[in-house]
């Protein structure tokens, strides 16, 4: 490795020669959304030839041919990143280091390399996050021992590129990483599809349930940044906020960017809530008419058709106090033309019990008050819907009157 003097700093910047290429470290910030500042930096390798022409990381990683050579390059990259990170004003932040999992499997190196590197750079292990591409390692026992080794040193463990390739949730339960980095492909899909956006939010929620923090990486547009924030990610990384740079500098603009995004999100929530309230004014009026009609006449079919004046209304059904369905589903004439006969086994609610559903137990807990569920996937036809429900007393018997509203993505 070589040292080059930076005219603007008193410290020396470390580079390395490798197969006629000059290797340098670049650092990309990883920002905490609630803290509104960088909390870590991912070390990324960059290579240029003697003519100053850059070579991609993929071209660099294709040079070593044997497992031993790959391990040597992997260690060289880590050494560069550690030395250069130590020489910069990084504060109380993490350094994220990528491991070449394949060469570790083939070479099974001794465990002393990182220990020596910590001593050489004076970086404490608690400031280092080891990124592992778990999909590359089939030997679970070795993977667990590798993670155990770095944890014993005091490092944090991150699973990288989750959601790409053959990533499985069982690895999250088994490995118990401190951080999970969600692959760029998920945020790219979520940025253009409401369905994928919901899936991303569900993935983040599951990872949180497993006890890991979440970084969404590869954020490149304002829309993707808004989706990442809405999905409840803890940290965020990508070109939209900052590109990798040799020098770590204070990014005061990130706080402004986050404030801007949160303001957009707040306005959108207000707009959506206003629109939903407008939509529900009509639905609420029809629903209360249907409830009143049913309480007087006990004619469920007739009462249901009052609601079908609203085009979003799909089906009505009646439950008893303990959740059993008391009558067949009554479908809107508008919806019957769209019914997917492939789901015929699910269309009938005869003898079904829905007591575990929020629209039933919330109605029971709040008698006489209209309840509106959040959007969910209906088991009746595998479509997104919202359920409006309310208890109603007929002949001294308590029922829960329910109406599903079609809530497909616009």
Secondary structure as UniProt FT lines:
FT   STRAND          2..5
FT   TURN            7..8
FT   STRAND          12..18
FT   TURN            19..20
FT   STRAND          21..32
FT   TURN            33..36
FT   STRAND          37..49
FT   TURN            50..51
FT   STRAND          54..55
FT   HELIX           57..61
FT   TURN            62..63
FT   HELIX           67..86
FT   STRAND          94..98
FT   HELIX           101..107
FT   HELIX           112..121
FT   HELIX           125..127
FT   STRAND          128..132
FT   HELIX           134..136
FT   HELIX           140..153
FT   STRAND          156..162
FT   TURN            165..166
FT   HELIX           169..175
FT   STRAND          179..182
FT   HELIX           184..190
FT   TURN            191..192
FT   HELIX           194..209
FT   TURN            210..211
FT   STRAND          213..216
FT   HELIX           222..230
FT   TURN            231..232
FT   STRAND          235..236
FT   TURN            239..241
FT   HELIX           253..297
FT   HELIX           300..307
FT   TURN            308..309
FT   TURN            311..312
FT   STRAND          313..320
FT   TURN            321..322
FT   STRAND          324..325
FT   STRAND          330..331
FT   HELIX           333..336
FT   TURN            337..338
FT   HELIX           341..343
FT   HELIX           344..347
FT   TURN            350..351
FT   TURN            355..356
FT   HELIX           358..365
FT   TURN            366..368
FT   STRAND          371..372
FT   STRAND          376..377
FT   TURN            379..381
FT   STRAND          384..394
FT   TURN            395..396
FT   STRAND          397..406
//
